[in-house]
Amino acid sequence: MIDLDIGGACPRQQLTCALSQALGLPTDPGAGTDALTIGTMDYPSEPALEMVARAAMQARQDSLLALFANDQTSICGGLALIYRTRDGARIMQVEPCRLSSSKPIIVITTDRRQAFRLDKRCLLRSCAVPSRAKVERGVERAWQDIRAAMSTVEVDPDQWEAGYFSLFTDAQAFADFMA
């Protein structure tokens, strides 16, 4: 669990922006297909993740979700990657990993068996898993960089609506948000 408290403000918008930047996604991609969606999920559950996985398959977009136990906490329970395959989609718990300060982060499964990075076309691709020692240092470095970026990123509400999302899987939380 990662504490993303940024001084009382909700960290979700800043986190999605910081993750996008850290992965190396262009800030103004222009026309074309977005192959990766980044967002947050409050009240995660297996049925909710399955619903998002089905949507990812239908939209032909992989998804990276920051999971929060509820809509009030600033503690991120982890990241879930929904990665499309020929047979459907896999849902994996992942961590960000920055192997070098000059390169974008990659995401690595928590079991350290798979790693993914964005290619030149901004499609998520499988890549070699670095050594365990490099991964452990890289995960720590990635979270430090993401926290630092969160404190400096300015969120444009119009940009948030267009390119990022937050998913509520609890009906009351959604009603409270809309009120």
Buried (B, 14 or more C-beta within 10 A) or exposed (E): EBEBEBEEEBBBBBBBBBBBBBBBBEEEEEEEEBBBBBBBBBBBEEEBBEEBBEBBBEBEBBBBBBBBEEBEBBBBBBBBBBBBEEEEBBBBEBBBBBBEEEEBBBBBBEEBEBBBBBEEEBEBEEBEBBEEEEBBBBBEBBBEBBBEBBEEBEBEEEBBEEBBBBBBBBEEBBEEEEE
